[in-house]
Amino acid sequence: MARVTIEKVAERAGVSVATVSRALRGLPNVSPATRDRVVRVAEMLNYRPDPNAARLAAGRTRTIAVGVVSIPIWYTGQVVAGIEAVLTSHGYDLTLLLVADDLMRSRALGDVGGGVSKRADGAIIVDLVPTEPERRLLEEQRLPWVMVGADCPTIDSVLIDEVQGATAAARHLIDLGHTSIGLISGGPSVFEASSLPLRREGFLQAIGDAGLRFDPRFERVGDFSSLGGYEAMRTILSSPDHPTAVFAMSDEMAMGAMRACHERGLAVPGDVSVVGFDDVDWAFAVGLTTVRQDVVQLGAVAARLMIDRLEGSRSERRLVTLPTELIVRDSTAAPN
C-alpha cells in the first residue's frame, strides 16, 4: 500500500502543507476548527508523518553541526556529550565536523556557510575561533553560531573562567610555601585556542601578586599530551635548581610530569608538587590536585543557547562564563 503523504492530507483538508505540519505538531497560528479538520483527515487517511518531510516542510533540518578539533580526546568527548544530551531532548540531531588540520579547517568552516547550511540549522564550534573571513561568511548566510571555549565577538559564546582557574592553581602552590614554580603550557597550534594565553595570564598574575619572580627557564611546552608533559618535565628537572612545584595546563600533561618525577627518583609531592587542569576521570585515582571545569555543562549550555537562538525571539548576543573549582588531592604539599 502506498504511503499517504502530507500533500494528500493537505489536499483533502483544503489547506496548505505548512498548515498541516503546524496543526499536527500543535504549533500556534492555526484555528481550532482548522486543527480539528486536519487531525480528522489525517486519522481517516491513516497518515503517519515522515520526520524528514516534516522538517523540509517547516524549512528546518533540526540538525546542528558541531565542529571539533579531535574526537578521541577527553575534553571533546565530554563537550559533545553535553551538547548531544540537550539537542536530543529537544528533538534535534547532531552531525560532527572534524577539523584536524588547516586543510580540514578550510573545508569544514569554509563550507559551514555554504554546504553545511543546507544540512544544518546552526553550528556549534568547540575551541576553534573562526577567522574574520569565516565569520563574515556565516553572517552572510545567517547561520546561527555558538562558540565553546572562546569569547568570540558578535557570536553567542560559552566558556570557563580560565584566568580564575589558573590563578587558583598558582595561589594554592604559593600558599603551601613554594617560591619556585614551573609551568607546562600547551604550545602552538593551528587552532586559536584562547585557553592558552588566559591560563598563562592567570598563572603569572598570581606569581606577580605574591611578589615572586617567574623564571622563564622553567616554562616548557607539553602539547596537551601525557608524553608532552613527560618530556617537558624532564627538561625542567634537568636543571640542578629546578622548581619545587609545577603547574601543568592540562591533567594529561600533569600525568606525564608525575611520571618524569618518579623516573628521576623524586617523590610527588615530597620533592615536587604537581597541579593539573580539567579534573579528568582518572585524576581522582592518581590523587592529582587539579582545577575542575564542568565540561559536560559547557556543551549543555552551548546547546541551550543554540536552541534558544533557533526557537526563541532573542536577538542579543549572549556570553556565559562558567566557574572553575580547585580540587586539592595528594599531589601537592609544602616544600621540604
Secondary structure, DSSP 4 states (H G I P E B T S, - for coil): -PPPPHHHHHHHHTS-HHHHHHHHTT-SSS-HHHHHHHHHHHHHTT----HHHHHHHTT---EEEEEES-SSSHHHHHHHHHHHHHHHHTT-EEEEEE--SHHHHHHHHHHIIIIIHHH-SEEEEES-PPPHHHHHHHHHHT--EEEESS--TTSEEEEE-HHHHHHHHHHHHHHHT---EEEEE----SS--THHHHHHHHHHHHHHHTT----GGGEEE-TTSHHHHHHHHHHHHTSTT--SEEEESSHHHHHHHHHHHHHTT--TTTT-EEEEEE--TTTTTTT-EEEE--HHHHHHHHHHHHHHHHHS---S--EEEE--EEE--SS-----
